[in-house]
Amino acid sequence: MEEVLYNIEIHRNEGNYMGKIYSDIDGVKEFENNRIDRLLRDIIVDMQLALDDEFSSRMTATDLASCSVKTLVLVKNRGI
């Protein structure tokens, strides 16, 4: 069974990157950083922690490995 776990938006405004993730697990969360690699790291760590908590009690490691982040939306804003 396939399901969307997260929708992700990333915007660039005045030298800062802003990320927003949407999920049924945690709702909406916003992140901000002046470096894109650090923003992505923060988003990924948050998702891993939420998924570990959500699925550890009801899924095996094999089941968890088959789940993937389905949708990544990059919103271009001045050359991102």
Residue pairs with C-beta under 8 A, 6 or more apart in sequence:
2 70
3 67
3 70
4 70
4 71
5 23
5 25
5 47
5 51
5 67
5 68
5 69
5 70
6 21
6 22
6 23
6 47
6 69
6 70
6 71
7 21
7 22
7 23
7 71
7 73
8 19
8 20
8 21
8 22
8 43
8 69
8 71
8 72
8 73
9 19
9 20
9 21
9 73
9 75
10 17
10 18
10 19
10 20
10 36
10 39
10 73
10 74
10 75
10 80
11 17
11 18
11 19
11 20
11 75
11 77
11 80
12 18
12 77
12 78
12 79
12 80
13 77
15 34
16 32
16 33
16 34
17 32
17 33
17 34
17 35
17 36
17 39
17 80
18 30
18 31
18 32
18 39
19 30
19 31
19 32
19 39
19 40
19 42
19 43
20 28
20 29
20 30
20 31
21 28
21 29
21 31
21 43
21 46
21 47
22 28
23 47
23 50
25 50
25 51
25 54
26 46
26 50
29 46
31 39
31 42
31 43
31 46
32 39
33 39
33 42
36 80
47 69
51 64
51 67
55 63
55 64
55 67
74 80
